[in-house]
Amino acid sequence: MNSSLINIIGVFASICTAISLLPQLFKIYREKKRGDTSLLMLGVLFLGNGLWVLYGIQKNDWIIICSNSFSVMVNIVLSLLLIKYKN
């Protein structure tokens, strides 16, 4: 595969990963209740995204840095909504 195609695949994969929690976030916000969202899963995902950001910084890879920084922000907002709508 040529490097342009590999970069397109990487960007598309990063976008998909970064937006993966948005449907859950919108659902919690719309319904004003948290449902069965796993806090452990969210914590592990938050840690993983944070480590990906550090990895991207070390590799100077802006695709990794941007997509995972966005994911960290989504995780933070989702966590705040889970706390707000605890009951």
Secondary structure by P-SEA (a helix, b strand, c coil): ccaaaaaaaaaaaaaaaaacaaaaaaaaaaacccccccaaaaaaaaaaaaaaaaaaaaaccaaaaaaaaaaaaaaaaaaaaaaaacc
